[in-house]
Amino acid sequence: MLQGVNHQVVEVTRPECEYFERVIFFVKPEYSSVSEGTLRERAGKIAGEAGAPPPTKAKINRLASIGKLFLSAAVGATVTALVFRLFF
């Protein structure tokens, strides 16, 4: 457990969750008097229950951009086919 100037910090270096290598918890000032063992135990339990991180916005935006591109291509092809039938 690290104690800084303004915050007390608990660092879990090997959580049971496969997605994270290190988890840092900032202890609320009202719980700074709790024993280090209790804080480490609770932090380890919470870190072990952590699931997969949510997908990033960049990945979601990329998929949306690809979908918009295909939709635009389909609309363009449809308009081209309609114009071709009307004039040729």
Secondary structure, DSSP 8 states (H G I E B T S, - for coil): -EE-SS-EEEEESS-S-TT-S-EEEEE-GGGTTS-HHHHHHHHHHHHHH-------HHHHHHHHHHHHHHHHHHHHHHHHHHHHHHH-
